Amino acid sequence: LSVVGPSNQGQQEEVLLRGRCIGRTWAGGWGLRCTAACAEGSDFCGSHVQRDRWKTHGRMDGPLPPAKEEEMARTQRRLIAQGKRPPVDHGATILVPIPN
């Protein structure tokens, strides 16, 4: 049973062809890639394009803005001290050593 009708299927295929947003999100201090689809003609989703919001955490294929890098590293040190680990094995912006 398919819940996707013919018109919705075409829209879904169009979104998939645009790809996934390259913006970095805070993600609890771990810096993960945005999960939204790109806006048409952009590397970013509509939310990250709006008022250049992508500049807050940067692009996943580029550096973090310096102030955000310091904040993220501080947050990661605190999380690790609490015994927490990154939510994924690959794809997070890890700025501090992760103990085994």
For each residue, the residues with C-beta under 8 A, 3 or more apart:
1:
2:
3:
4: 8 9 12
5: 8 9
6: 9 10
7: 10 11
8: 4 5 11 12
9: 4 5 6 12 13
10: 6 7 13 14
11: 7 8 14 15
12: 4 8 9 15 16
13: 9 10 16 17
14: 10 11 17 18
15: 11 12 18 37
16: 12 13 19 37
17: 13 14
18: 14 15 37 38 39 40
19: 16 37 38
20: 33 34 35 36 37 38
21: 33 34 35 36 37 38 43 44 45 48
22: 33 34 38 43 44 54 59 60 61
23: 33 34 44 45 48 53 54 57 58 59 60
24: 31 32 33 34 54 57 58 59 60 64 93
25: 31 32 33 34 57
26: 29 31 57 72
27: 30 31 32 87 92
28: 75 79 87
29: 26 72 75 76 78 79
30: 27 72 76 86 87 88 92 93 94
31: 24 25 26 27 57 64 72 92 93 95
32: 24 25 27 87 88 91 92 93
33: 20 21 22 23 24 25 60 91
34: 20 21 22 23 24 25 44 45 47 48
35: 20 21
36: 20 21 45 46 47 48
37: 15 16 18 19 20 21 45
38: 18 19 20 21 22 42 43 44 45
39: 18 42 44 45 46 49
40: 18
41:
42: 38 39 45 49
43: 21 22 38 59
44: 21 22 23 34 38 39 48 49 54
45: 21 23 34 36 37 38 39 42 48 49
46: 36 39 49 50
47: 34 36 50 53
48: 21 23 34 36 44 45 53 54
49: 39 42 44 45 46 52 53 54
50: 46 47 53
51:
52: 49 55
53: 23 47 48 49 50 56
54: 22 23 24 44 48 49 57 58 59
55: 52 58 65
56: 53 65 68
57: 23 24 25 26 31 54 64 65 68
58: 23 24 54 55 62 63 64 65 68
59: 22 23 24 43 54 62
60: 22 23 24 33 93
61: 22
62: 58 59
63: 58 69
64: 24 31 57 58 68 69 72 93 95
65: 55 56 57 58 68 69
66: 69 70
67: 70 71
68: 56 57 58 64 65 71 72
69: 63 64 65 66 72 73 95
70: 66 67 73 74
71: 67 68 74 75
72: 26 29 30 31 64 68 69 75 76 93 95
73: 69 70 76 77 95 96
74: 70 71 77 78
75: 28 29 71 72 78 79
76: 29 30 72 73 79 80 94 95 96
77: 73 74 80 81 96
78: 29 74 75 81 82
79: 28 29 75 76 82 84
80: 76 77 83 84 85 96 98 99
81: 77 78
82: 78 79
83: 80
84: 79 80
85: 80 98
86: 30 89 92 94 98
87: 27 28 30 32 92
88: 30 32 91 92
89: 86
90:
91: 32 33 88
92: 27 30 31 32 86 87 88
93: 24 30 31 32 60 64 72
94: 30 76 86 98
95: 31 64 69 72 73 76
96: 73 76 77 80
97:
98: 80 85 86 94
99: 80
100:
